[in-house]
Every structure is written in structure tokens, then in C-alpha cells.
Amino acid sequence: MNAVRDDNRLCNLETCTRSENMLHKFRVTGYQPIRGSQHGGARLSEEEVRTIRRMAAEGCRNVDIAGRYGLAQSHTHNIVSRKIWGWLN
């Protein structure tokens, strides 16, 4: 296999699961996902995420934090609980 996406010759293809294919993508091609504020869909900066987490740690309610940043409460909860932006300290 040569990792050339346009090379669909049988000798360059393999049968694998979706998760195996994703692992191959990272391992062979060196693909790195776009994360944080560099992602086109990001509405917050890294500093804003840190501020949201600090506010929650200081006792601010998610509903108040969400209102301040124009987010849904569930989105704020996911930031605080590290379900999203989990890689950011």
C-alpha cells in the first residue's frame, strides 16, 4: 500500500473496519485533526474556554455562563465536564 488516495488498484486496497481505517489515516498519513479555535466551526477561543472553566470552578452556574457567551447550557456543561475541548488545560 502506498497511501495515495487516488490509487484504487486492488493491490493498494485492504478490507478493514471504519475504526481501523481511521487509525491507518493517523498512522500512515500523519493526519492531525484541526482543533480549537483553528477549526472553522469554533465559536470560542481557547482563552474563553479556560475562562468558562474557571468561572464554573468559582461557583458560577452554567445558565449564567451560557448567557454571557451566547451558548446553550448543554454546551457550557460539555465544556466544563471536558466532553468537548477536553485536550485543553
Residue, then its C-alpha position, 0 to 999 in steps of 0.5 A: m500500500n502506498a497511501v495515495r488516495d487516488d490509487n484504487r488498484l486492488c493491490n493498494l486496497e485492504t478490507c478493514t473496519r471504519s475504526e481501523n481505517m481511521l487509525h491507518k489515516f493517523r498512522v500512515t498519513g500523519y493526519q492531525p485533526i484541526r482543533g480549537s479555535q483553528h477549526g472553522g466551526a469554533r465559536l470560542s477561543e481557547e482563552e474563553v474556554r479556560t475562562i468558562r472553566r474557571m468561572a464554573a470552578e468559582g461557583c458560577r452556574n452554567v445558565d449564567i455562563a451560557g448567557r454571557y457567551g451566547l451558548a446553550q447550557s448543554h454546551t457550557h456543561n460539555i465544556v466544563s465536564r471536558k466532553i468537548w475541548g477536553w485536550l485543553n488545560 
